[in-house]
Amino acid sequence: MQYFKIGKLAASHGITGELILQHSLGKKTLLKGVEAIFLEQPKNNFLPHFIEKITSKSDTEIYIKLEGINSLEIARKLTPKEVWLQEDDFNNHKAKAAPIALLGYNIIDGETDLGSIIEVMEMPHQILCTILYNGNEALIPIHEANLIKMDNKNKKVYVDVPDGLLEIYG
């Protein structure tokens, strides 16, 4: 099963255990059809937290009530944890044009497949994509000047990686 990071539990809300989920799905959502979100505890071990109720806050935030989280004190222990969705739920709720939609795409430099994008960070003038390169996490910038083309059908991003960047990562 593959999981995709969509945001974080930013804060508790009220006294009944509601939380504020900040997400980067690229559109307003109530996560219809999603039964559980996942929190990583410990590394690569995803624990489900079942959803009782979701209400809208803004385009990038929702109020979420999870089963078994019934007080402010318990809710606070879950902040600021990263939130993950299973692949099918992620694909059903991401906006196609959102940078987070690049998760799972492969970065291609010239003829070389550098690896699959495992994290996307939005910066003011570029997107930073994390891949595993020679066993290390490598940050690859994507912006107007180095993006060659996007192949959505085959989930590939063709870029011109700056000279010397990959040598940093071994």
FIPA-846069 format. One line per field, with one value per residue: x, y, z of N, C-alpha, C in turn. Coordinates in nm, 2 decimals, padded with zeros to 4 digits, m for minus. Example, Ala and Ser with C-alpha at 12.3 -4.5 7.8 and 13.67 -1.06 7.14 Angstrom:
2
n_u c(01.32 | 01.28)
n_v c(m00.57 | m00.22)
n_w c(00.78 | 00.71)
ca_u c(01.23 | 01.37)
ca_v c(m00.45 | m00.11)
ca_w c(00.78 | 00.71)
c_u c(01.32 | 01.29)
c_v c(m00.33 | 00.00)
c_w c(00.78 | 00.79)
This chain:
170
n_u c(00.08 | 00.06 | 00.13 | 00.05 | 00.16 | m00.04 | m00.06 | m00.08 | m00.18 | m00.26 | m00.35 | m00.54 | m00.90 | m01.15 | m01.31 | m01.38 | m01.22 | m01.18 | m00.98 | m00.76 | m00.70 | m00.45 | m00.41 | m00.26 | m00.40 | m00.49 | m00.75 | m01.07 | m01.20 | m01.39 | m01.31 | m01.48 | m01.59 | m01.36 | m01.24 | m01.05 | m00.77 | m00.41 | m00.14 | 00.20 | 00.37 | 00.59 | 00.85 | 00.76 | 00.55 | 00.22 | m00.05 | m00.40 | m00.65 | m00.97 | m01.23 | m01.48 | m01.63 | m01.63 | m01.58 | m01.60 | m01.34 | m01.17 | m01.02 | m00.78 | m00.79 | m00.95 | m01.19 | m01.16 | m01.29 | m01.19 | m01.23 | m01.24 | m01.09 | m01.15 | m01.11 | m00.96 | m00.70 | m00.62 | m00.63 | m00.44 | m00.21 | m00.18 | m00.09 | 00.19 | 00.13 | 00.22 | m00.01 | m00.14 | m00.27 | m00.42 | m00.32 | m00.54 | m00.74 | m00.60 | m00.56 | m00.83 | m00.89 | m00.71 | m00.62 | m00.59 | m00.41 | m00.26 | 00.05 | 00.11 | 00.01 | 00.21 | 00.33 | 00.46 | 00.52 | 00.79 | 01.11 | 01.28 | 01.60 | 01.74 | 01.81 | 01.80 | 01.64 | 01.57 | 01.44 | 01.15 | 00.91 | 00.88 | 00.81 | 00.66 | 00.74 | 00.61 | 00.75 | 00.81 | 00.89 | 00.93 | 00.90 | 01.00 | 01.11 | 01.13 | 01.33 | 01.45 | 01.78 | 02.05 | 02.02 | 02.00 | 01.80 | 01.72 | 01.69 | 01.52 | 01.48 | 01.20 | 01.11 | 01.01 | 01.23 | 01.38 | 01.20 | 01.12 | 00.92 | 00.59 | 00.47 | 00.18 | 00.03 | 00.21 | 00.32 | 00.56 | 00.81 | 01.00 | 01.31 | 01.57 | 01.83 | 02.02 | 02.37 | 02.60 | 02.44 | 02.34 | 02.57 | 02.61 | 02.45 | 02.57)
n_v c(m00.12 | 00.22 | 00.54 | 00.89 | 01.21 | 01.47 | 01.69 | 01.86 | 01.81 | 02.09 | 02.23 | 02.21 | 02.24 | 02.39 | 02.22 | 01.96 | 01.79 | 01.83 | 01.89 | 02.10 | 02.05 | 02.12 | 02.12 | 02.04 | 01.98 | 02.13 | 02.21 | 02.30 | 02.07 | 01.81 | 01.56 | 01.35 | 01.02 | 00.92 | 00.71 | 00.70 | 00.89 | 00.88 | 00.86 | 00.88 | 00.67 | 00.46 | 00.57 | 00.49 | 00.34 | 00.34 | 00.45 | 00.41 | 00.67 | 00.70 | 00.88 | 01.08 | 01.31 | 01.59 | 01.93 | 02.22 | 02.47 | 02.65 | 02.70 | 02.55 | 02.44 | 02.22 | 02.13 | 01.86 | 01.57 | 01.30 | 00.95 | 00.85 | 01.06 | 01.28 | 01.50 | 01.82 | 01.79 | 01.54 | 01.58 | 01.78 | 01.63 | 01.52 | 01.72 | 01.90 | 01.68 | 01.51 | 01.43 | 01.16 | 01.00 | 00.70 | 00.57 | 00.55 | 00.72 | 00.96 | 01.01 | 01.05 | 01.29 | 01.50 | 01.80 | 01.82 | 02.01 | 02.09 | 02.13 | 01.91 | 01.70 | 01.59 | 01.39 | 01.07 | 01.08 | 01.03 | 01.18 | 01.30 | 01.35 | 01.46 | 01.17 | 01.01 | 00.85 | 00.97 | 00.91 | 00.84 | 01.09 | 01.17 | 01.36 | 01.69 | 02.03 | 02.35 | 02.65 | 03.00 | 03.08 | 02.84 | 02.48 | 02.23 | 01.91 | 01.60 | 01.32 | 00.98 | 00.93 | 00.75 | 00.62 | 00.84 | 01.12 | 01.35 | 01.69 | 01.83 | 02.11 | 02.25 | 02.47 | 02.74 | 02.78 | 02.54 | 02.33 | 02.10 | 01.93 | 01.80 | 01.48 | 01.36 | 01.13 | 00.92 | 00.97 | 01.14 | 01.38 | 01.60 | 01.74 | 01.99 | 01.93 | 02.13 | 02.18 | 01.99 | 01.96 | 01.70 | 01.57 | 01.65 | 01.48 | 01.24)
n_w c(00.00 | m00.09 | 00.04 | 00.06 | 00.15 | 00.26 | 00.41 | 00.73 | 01.07 | 01.21 | 01.43 | 01.74 | 01.79 | 01.96 | 02.24 | 02.22 | 02.09 | 01.82 | 01.52 | 01.32 | 00.99 | 00.78 | 00.44 | 00.12 | m00.12 | m00.33 | m00.39 | m00.26 | m00.02 | 00.13 | 00.18 | 00.09 | 00.11 | 00.21 | 00.46 | 00.66 | 00.79 | 00.79 | 01.02 | 01.06 | 01.26 | 01.42 | 01.19 | 00.86 | 00.94 | 00.92 | 01.09 | 01.11 | 01.15 | 01.22 | 01.06 | 01.20 | 01.15 | 00.92 | 00.85 | 00.65 | 00.64 | 00.50 | 00.17 | 00.20 | 00.44 | 00.68 | 00.93 | 01.13 | 01.28 | 01.47 | 01.54 | 01.88 | 01.97 | 02.19 | 02.35 | 02.42 | 02.52 | 02.43 | 02.15 | 02.12 | 02.14 | 01.89 | 01.73 | 01.59 | 01.36 | 01.06 | 00.79 | 00.61 | 00.31 | 00.17 | m00.15 | m00.34 | m00.23 | m00.22 | m00.49 | m00.57 | m00.45 | m00.50 | m00.67 | m01.02 | m01.12 | m00.91 | m00.73 | m00.56 | m00.69 | m00.83 | m00.69 | m00.69 | m00.96 | m01.20 | m01.21 | m01.49 | m01.63 | m01.90 | m02.06 | m01.84 | m01.58 | m01.28 | m01.05 | m00.84 | m00.73 | m00.40 | m00.22 | m00.22 | m00.21 | m00.19 | m00.30 | m00.31 | m00.59 | m00.72 | m00.73 | m00.50 | m00.53 | m00.37 | m00.41 | m00.40 | m00.44 | m00.52 | m00.27 | m00.10 | 00.02 | m00.22 | m00.33 | m00.59 | m00.78 | m00.95 | m01.20 | m01.41 | m01.58 | m01.59 | m01.64 | m01.88 | m02.01 | m01.93 | m01.87 | m01.83 | m01.88 | m01.86 | m01.62 | m01.58 | m01.53 | m01.71 | m01.68 | m01.67 | m01.49 | m01.27 | m01.33 | m01.14 | m00.92 | m00.86 | m00.78 | m00.52 | m00.37 | m00.39)
ca_u c(00.00 | 00.14 | 00.07 | 00.09 | 00.15 | m00.13 | m00.06 | m00.06 | m00.28 | m00.20 | m00.40 | m00.67 | m01.01 | m01.26 | m01.28 | m01.43 | m01.12 | m01.17 | m00.85 | m00.76 | m00.61 | m00.40 | m00.38 | m00.22 | m00.46 | m00.51 | m00.89 | m01.15 | m01.25 | m01.44 | m01.26 | m01.59 | m01.56 | m01.24 | m01.28 | m00.94 | m00.64 | m00.30 | m00.03 | 00.32 | 00.43 | 00.71 | 00.88 | 00.71 | 00.44 | 00.11 | m00.16 | m00.52 | m00.73 | m01.10 | m01.30 | m01.62 | m01.69 | m01.54 | m01.65 | m01.51 | m01.29 | m01.12 | m00.97 | m00.66 | m00.80 | m01.08 | m01.21 | m01.17 | m01.31 | m01.15 | m01.28 | m01.15 | m01.02 | m01.27 | m01.08 | m00.86 | m00.57 | m00.58 | m00.62 | m00.31 | m00.10 | m00.17 | m00.04 | 00.16 | 00.17 | 00.19 | m00.13 | m00.12 | m00.38 | m00.38 | m00.31 | m00.67 | m00.81 | m00.52 | m00.59 | m00.96 | m00.91 | m00.61 | m00.65 | m00.49 | m00.31 | m00.19 | 00.19 | 00.11 | m00.03 | 00.33 | 00.37 | 00.46 | 00.58 | 00.94 | 01.19 | 01.37 | 01.70 | 01.79 | 01.76 | 01.82 | 01.53 | 01.64 | 01.36 | 01.01 | 00.89 | 00.82 | 00.75 | 00.66 | 00.73 | 00.58 | 00.82 | 00.76 | 00.92 | 00.96 | 00.86 | 01.11 | 01.06 | 01.22 | 01.34 | 01.56 | 01.88 | 02.16 | 02.00 | 01.98 | 01.70 | 01.77 | 01.59 | 01.53 | 01.39 | 01.13 | 01.06 | 00.99 | 01.36 | 01.43 | 01.10 | 01.12 | 00.78 | 00.52 | 00.40 | 00.09 | m00.01 | 00.31 | 00.37 | 00.70 | 00.85 | 01.13 | 01.37 | 01.72 | 01.88 | 02.14 | 02.50 | 02.66 | 02.34 | 02.33 | 02.69 | 02.60 | 02.38 | 02.64)
ca_v c(00.00 | 00.34 | 00.66 | 01.02 | 01.31 | 01.57 | 01.81 | 01.83 | 01.85 | 02.22 | 02.28 | 02.16 | 02.33 | 02.36 | 02.14 | 01.82 | 01.71 | 01.86 | 01.93 | 02.17 | 01.98 | 02.20 | 02.03 | 02.10 | 01.91 | 02.22 | 02.25 | 02.28 | 01.93 | 01.75 | 01.42 | 01.26 | 00.88 | 00.88 | 00.66 | 00.73 | 00.95 | 00.81 | 00.93 | 00.80 | 00.64 | 00.54 | 00.58 | 00.39 | 00.26 | 00.43 | 00.41 | 00.48 | 00.74 | 00.70 | 01.01 | 01.09 | 01.43 | 01.69 | 02.05 | 02.31 | 02.60 | 02.73 | 02.61 | 02.48 | 02.38 | 02.16 | 02.08 | 01.71 | 01.50 | 01.16 | 00.86 | 00.83 | 01.19 | 01.34 | 01.61 | 01.91 | 01.74 | 01.43 | 01.64 | 01.85 | 01.54 | 01.49 | 01.84 | 01.91 | 01.56 | 01.50 | 01.35 | 01.08 | 00.93 | 00.59 | 00.62 | 00.57 | 00.84 | 01.07 | 01.03 | 01.10 | 01.42 | 01.60 | 01.88 | 01.78 | 02.11 | 02.12 | 02.07 | 01.78 | 01.59 | 01.53 | 01.27 | 00.94 | 01.10 | 01.02 | 01.30 | 01.26 | 01.45 | 01.41 | 01.03 | 00.94 | 00.85 | 01.00 | 00.84 | 00.88 | 01.20 | 01.12 | 01.48 | 01.81 | 02.15 | 02.47 | 02.76 | 03.12 | 03.08 | 02.71 | 02.36 | 02.14 | 01.77 | 01.51 | 01.19 | 00.90 | 00.93 | 00.67 | 00.60 | 00.96 | 01.21 | 01.46 | 01.79 | 01.87 | 02.22 | 02.26 | 02.60 | 02.77 | 02.78 | 02.41 | 02.24 | 02.08 | 01.90 | 01.71 | 01.37 | 01.32 | 01.00 | 00.82 | 01.02 | 01.17 | 01.52 | 01.61 | 01.87 | 02.01 | 01.95 | 02.22 | 02.11 | 01.97 | 01.94 | 01.56 | 01.53 | 01.68 | 01.37 | 01.11)
ca_w c(00.00 | m00.09 | 00.11 | 00.01 | 00.25 | 00.21 | 00.49 | 00.87 | 01.18 | 01.25 | 01.56 | 01.79 | 01.77 | 02.06 | 02.36 | 02.20 | 02.02 | 01.67 | 01.48 | 01.19 | 00.90 | 00.67 | 00.33 | m00.01 | m00.23 | m00.44 | m00.40 | m00.14 | m00.01 | 00.26 | 00.18 | 00.08 | 00.08 | 00.29 | 00.59 | 00.76 | 00.75 | 00.85 | 01.08 | 01.06 | 01.39 | 01.38 | 01.04 | 00.76 | 01.00 | 00.91 | 01.17 | 01.06 | 01.24 | 01.15 | 01.05 | 01.24 | 01.08 | 00.86 | 00.81 | 00.58 | 00.70 | 00.38 | 00.05 | 00.23 | 00.58 | 00.72 | 01.06 | 01.13 | 01.41 | 01.46 | 01.64 | 02.00 | 02.01 | 02.25 | 02.44 | 02.38 | 02.56 | 02.34 | 02.02 | 02.11 | 02.12 | 01.75 | 01.65 | 01.44 | 01.29 | 00.92 | 00.75 | 00.49 | 00.26 | 00.09 | m00.29 | m00.41 | m00.17 | m00.26 | m00.64 | m00.58 | m00.39 | m00.54 | m00.79 | m01.12 | m01.15 | m00.78 | m00.73 | m00.49 | m00.79 | m00.89 | m00.61 | m00.77 | m01.09 | m01.20 | m01.27 | m01.60 | m01.66 | m02.03 | m02.08 | m01.71 | m01.48 | m01.15 | m00.94 | m00.81 | m00.64 | m00.27 | m00.14 | m00.30 | m00.13 | m00.27 | m00.26 | m00.38 | m00.73 | m00.77 | m00.65 | m00.47 | m00.53 | m00.30 | m00.47 | m00.35 | m00.54 | m00.47 | m00.13 | m00.02 | m00.03 | m00.30 | m00.36 | m00.72 | m00.81 | m01.08 | m01.22 | m01.56 | m01.65 | m01.61 | m01.68 | m02.02 | m02.04 | m01.83 | m01.94 | m01.73 | m01.91 | m01.81 | m01.49 | m01.59 | m01.54 | m01.78 | m01.63 | m01.69 | m01.35 | m01.27 | m01.33 | m01.01 | m00.81 | m00.82 | m00.71 | m00.37 | m00.31 | m00.41)
c_u c(00.09 | 00.06 | 00.13 | 00.06 | 00.07 | m00.12 | m00.03 | m00.18 | m00.22 | m00.23 | m00.52 | m00.77 | m01.12 | m01.22 | m01.33 | m01.34 | m01.11 | m01.03 | m00.86 | m00.65 | m00.58 | m00.36 | m00.33 | m00.27 | m00.50 | m00.65 | m00.96 | m01.21 | m01.30 | m01.40 | m01.37 | m01.54 | m01.43 | m01.28 | m01.18 | m00.83 | m00.53 | m00.19 | 00.08 | 00.38 | 00.47 | 00.73 | 00.83 | 00.61 | 00.32 | m00.01 | m00.29 | m00.59 | m00.87 | m01.17 | m01.44 | m01.69 | m01.59 | m01.63 | m01.55 | m01.46 | m01.25 | m01.08 | m00.86 | m00.68 | m00.94 | m01.07 | m01.23 | m01.19 | m01.28 | m01.20 | m01.18 | m01.08 | m01.13 | m01.24 | m00.97 | m00.72 | m00.53 | m00.55 | m00.48 | m00.19 | m00.08 | m00.12 | 00.11 | 00.21 | 00.13 | 00.07 | m00.10 | m00.25 | m00.33 | m00.39 | m00.45 | m00.74 | m00.73 | m00.56 | m00.73 | m00.98 | m00.81 | m00.66 | m00.55 | m00.38 | m00.23 | m00.05 | 00.19 | 00.07 | 00.09 | 00.39 | 00.36 | 00.51 | 00.73 | 01.00 | 01.29 | 01.47 | 01.77 | 01.73 | 01.76 | 01.69 | 01.59 | 01.56 | 01.22 | 01.00 | 00.82 | 00.77 | 00.76 | 00.65 | 00.71 | 00.66 | 00.77 | 00.78 | 00.95 | 00.90 | 00.99 | 01.05 | 01.17 | 01.21 | 01.45 | 01.66 | 02.01 | 02.14 | 01.98 | 01.86 | 01.76 | 01.66 | 01.62 | 01.43 | 01.33 | 01.07 | 01.06 | 01.12 | 01.41 | 01.33 | 01.10 | 00.98 | 00.73 | 00.45 | 00.30 | 00.04 | 00.08 | 00.38 | 00.52 | 00.71 | 00.99 | 01.19 | 01.52 | 01.77 | 02.01 | 02.27 | 02.55 | 02.57 | 02.34 | 02.45 | 02.69 | 02.54 | 02.45 | 02.61)
c_v c(00.12 | 00.46 | 00.79 | 01.13 | 01.43 | 01.70 | 01.78 | 01.87 | 01.97 | 02.26 | 02.21 | 02.27 | 02.30 | 02.27 | 01.99 | 01.74 | 01.73 | 01.91 | 02.01 | 02.10 | 02.08 | 02.11 | 02.11 | 02.02 | 02.00 | 02.26 | 02.23 | 02.14 | 01.90 | 01.60 | 01.32 | 01.12 | 00.83 | 00.83 | 00.69 | 00.81 | 00.87 | 00.90 | 00.83 | 00.79 | 00.50 | 00.54 | 00.46 | 00.30 | 00.35 | 00.38 | 00.49 | 00.55 | 00.76 | 00.83 | 01.00 | 01.20 | 01.52 | 01.81 | 02.14 | 02.43 | 02.69 | 02.64 | 02.52 | 02.41 | 02.32 | 02.13 | 01.94 | 01.66 | 01.35 | 01.08 | 00.85 | 00.96 | 01.28 | 01.46 | 01.70 | 01.86 | 01.63 | 01.49 | 01.71 | 01.76 | 01.50 | 01.61 | 01.86 | 01.79 | 01.57 | 01.40 | 01.29 | 01.02 | 00.81 | 00.64 | 00.64 | 00.70 | 00.96 | 01.11 | 01.09 | 01.24 | 01.53 | 01.67 | 01.84 | 01.88 | 02.15 | 02.06 | 01.93 | 01.67 | 01.53 | 01.41 | 01.15 | 00.95 | 01.07 | 01.14 | 01.24 | 01.37 | 01.40 | 01.27 | 00.95 | 00.96 | 00.86 | 00.93 | 00.90 | 01.00 | 01.15 | 01.24 | 01.60 | 01.93 | 02.27 | 02.58 | 02.88 | 03.12 | 02.95 | 02.60 | 02.28 | 02.00 | 01.69 | 01.38 | 01.11 | 00.88 | 00.86 | 00.65 | 00.72 | 01.04 | 01.33 | 01.56 | 01.84 | 01.99 | 02.21 | 02.40 | 02.63 | 02.75 | 02.64 | 02.30 | 02.22 | 02.04 | 01.81 | 01.60 | 01.31 | 01.17 | 00.89 | 00.86 | 01.05 | 01.33 | 01.53 | 01.75 | 01.87 | 02.04 | 02.03 | 02.14 | 02.11 | 01.94 | 01.79 | 01.51 | 01.55 | 01.56 | 01.24 | 01.04)
c_w c(00.00 | m00.03 | 00.06 | 00.12 | 00.19 | 00.29 | 00.64 | 00.96 | 01.24 | 01.39 | 01.61 | 01.78 | 01.87 | 02.16 | 02.34 | 02.12 | 01.87 | 01.64 | 01.35 | 01.11 | 00.79 | 00.56 | 00.20 | m00.13 | m00.35 | m00.47 | m00.27 | m00.13 | 00.13 | 00.27 | 00.17 | 00.04 | 00.15 | 00.43 | 00.70 | 00.70 | 00.83 | 00.90 | 01.09 | 01.20 | 01.40 | 01.23 | 00.96 | 00.82 | 01.01 | 00.99 | 01.13 | 01.18 | 01.17 | 01.16 | 01.10 | 01.17 | 01.03 | 00.82 | 00.74 | 00.66 | 00.59 | 00.27 | 00.09 | 00.37 | 00.60 | 00.87 | 01.06 | 01.27 | 01.39 | 01.57 | 01.76 | 02.04 | 02.06 | 02.34 | 02.38 | 02.41 | 02.47 | 02.20 | 02.01 | 02.09 | 01.97 | 01.66 | 01.68 | 01.37 | 01.14 | 00.89 | 00.62 | 00.44 | 00.18 | m00.06 | m00.35 | m00.36 | m00.21 | m00.41 | m00.66 | m00.53 | m00.43 | m00.66 | m00.89 | m01.14 | m01.02 | m00.78 | m00.66 | m00.58 | m00.85 | m00.81 | m00.69 | m00.91 | m01.08 | m01.27 | m01.37 | m01.63 | m01.79 | m02.06 | m01.95 | m01.62 | m01.34 | m01.03 | m00.93 | m00.71 | m00.51 | m00.19 | m00.23 | m00.20 | m00.22 | m00.22 | m00.35 | m00.54 | m00.79 | m00.68 | m00.62 | m00.45 | m00.46 | m00.37 | m00.39 | m00.46 | m00.47 | m00.32 | m00.04 | m00.07 | m00.10 | m00.33 | m00.50 | m00.75 | m00.94 | m01.09 | m01.37 | m01.64 | m01.68 | m01.64 | m01.83 | m02.07 | m01.93 | m01.92 | m01.83 | m01.75 | m01.85 | m01.68 | m01.49 | m01.60 | m01.60 | m01.74 | m01.67 | m01.55 | m01.36 | m01.26 | m01.18 | m00.90 | m00.77 | m00.75 | m00.56 | m00.30 | m00.33 | m00.53)
